């Protein structure tokens, strides 16, 4: 499985990098271990040096500063374009999981997705996950204090 993070930020956005590191850390704590992290960066300036200083994991990285400009609070970002770029350039497995930097995953999340995929024979499986909130962070938003321990429940998610 490849886990794709489309990203756009500035090098001084500490909150962004802290959240990315926490999200990736939650993936590393998953029971399912056969996955690759893919980061597609369409920021004007490559975020790789800063990502390397925050993320203690191996990952594939693509920097592509031209992204068919759509303005966001941090500048210009076109998420669908960024995702397509990642799929074309970085993704190599048969399964793709899209993520955002503000998502933290329960320890059984990826296995639950694979089980649902196998059980339903669907082309797309989207179980719920936890959105990172301030209570999971220290005061600098740089360290995840505690990961949620149980999977979310909701439509399509086995109890």
Secondary structure, 3 states (H helix, E strand, C coil): CEEEEEECCCCCCHHHHHHHHHHHHHHHCCCCCCCEEEEEECCCCCCHHHHHHHCCCCCEEEECCCCCCCEECCEECCHHHHHHHHHHHCCCCCCEEEECCCEECCCCHHHHHHHHHHHHCCCCCCCCCEECCHHHECCCCCCECCCCCCCCCCCCCCC
